[in-house]
Amino acid sequence: MNTPRADQTLTVDLSPLNSSDLASLGSALARLSGWSNHTRPVLDVLVDLAGQVSRIRDQRAGRRIQGGA
């Protein structure tokens, strides 16, 4: 595996995941981000992914509330 460059980015599209998969992923990311043996770049990726999961879940919840009202 090559050492990543500072200007590299990782893009992960989580939007196709269903709600239960997102909940499981969010839980797993929360556990992983609590581990103390991550390097800073790995921790940054975990936090970014957790944020994306949270935003998607919030958007879906908002659509359910607006659609059901």
BELRA-V913810 format. One record per helix or strand of 3 or more residues. SS is the DSSP state (H for helix, E for strand). FROM is the first residue (numbers start at 1). TO is the last residue. If there is no record, write none. Layout:
{{SS | FROM | TO} {SS | FROM | TO}}
//
This chain:
{{H | 19 | 33} {H | 40 | 68}}
//
